C-alpha cells in the first residue's frame, strides 16, 4: 500500500455510478469515474476553484501510479 493513501469509494449526485476518491495524507488528489464503463475509467483532478487547503496538487509520480492502481482495484472489484 502507498504511504499516506486513502481511497474512498462513494456515490456522488453528479455521477450515476460509484466513484473512487484518492487522498494523500488527508488531502484530496483526484477521483476516478467509471461513468463510461469499468473498462474506460477517467481520472479527474481538482479544478482551479477548489479550496487549496484541502487539496494537494503535487505528489510523487510512482506514488500516484500505485494510488491509481489501488483505487481502480477497490472501485472495480469492491
C-alpha positions in Angstrom: 0.0 0.0 0.0 1.1 3.6 -0.7 2.2 5.6 2.4 -0.4 8.2 3.2 -3.0 6.8 0.8 -6.7 6.7 1.5 -9.2 5.6 -1.2 -12.8 6.4 -0.5 -15.5 4.6 -2.7 -18.6 6.7 -2.7 -21.7 7.8 -4.6 -21.9 11.4 -5.8 -25.0 13.1 -7.1 -23.0 14.3 -10.2 -22.3 10.6 -11.2 -24.6 7.7 -11.9 -22.0 5.1 -10.8 -19.7 4.9 -7.8 -16.5 6.9 -7.9 -13.2 6.5 -6.1 -11.7 9.5 -4.4 -7.9 9.5 -3.8 -6.4 11.3 -0.8 -2.7 11.8 0.2 -2.2 12.4 3.9 -5.8 13.6 4.2 -5.7 16.0 1.2 -7.7 15.3 -2.0 -5.7 14.3 -5.1 -8.2 13.2 -7.7 -11.2 10.9 -8.4 -11.7 8.0 -10.7 -15.0 7.9 -12.5 -16.5 4.8 -14.2 -19.3 6.7 -16.0 -18.1 5.4 -19.4 -17.9 1.9 -18.1 -15.4 0.0 -15.9 -13.1 -0.5 -18.9 -12.9 3.2 -19.7 -12.1 4.8 -16.4 -11.4 8.6 -16.2 -9.2 10.4 -13.7 -10.5 13.9 -12.7 -8.2 16.3 -10.9 -9.3 19.2 -8.8 -10.3 22.4 -10.7 -8.9 25.9 -10.1 -12.0 26.7 -7.9 -11.2 24.1 -5.3 -10.1 25.2 -1.8 -6.3 24.9 -1.8 -6.3 24.0 1.9 -8.0 20.6 1.3 -6.2 19.5 -1.9 -2.7 18.7 -3.0 -1.6 19.5 -6.5 1.8 17.7 -6.5 2.6 14.1 -5.5 5.4 11.7 -6.4 4.9 10.1 -9.8 5.3 6.5 -8.6 3.1 7.1 -5.6 0.3 8.4 -8.0 0.7 5.3 -10.3 0.3 3.0 -7.3 -2.6 5.0 -5.8 -4.4 4.9 -9.2 -3.9 1.1 -9.4 -5.2 0.6 -5.8 -8.2 2.9 -6.3 -9.1 1.0 -9.5 -9.0 -2.3 -7.8 -11.2 -1.1 -5.0 -13.6 0.6 -7.4 -14.0 -2.3 -9.9 -13.5 -5.3 -7.7 -15.1 -3.9 -4.5 
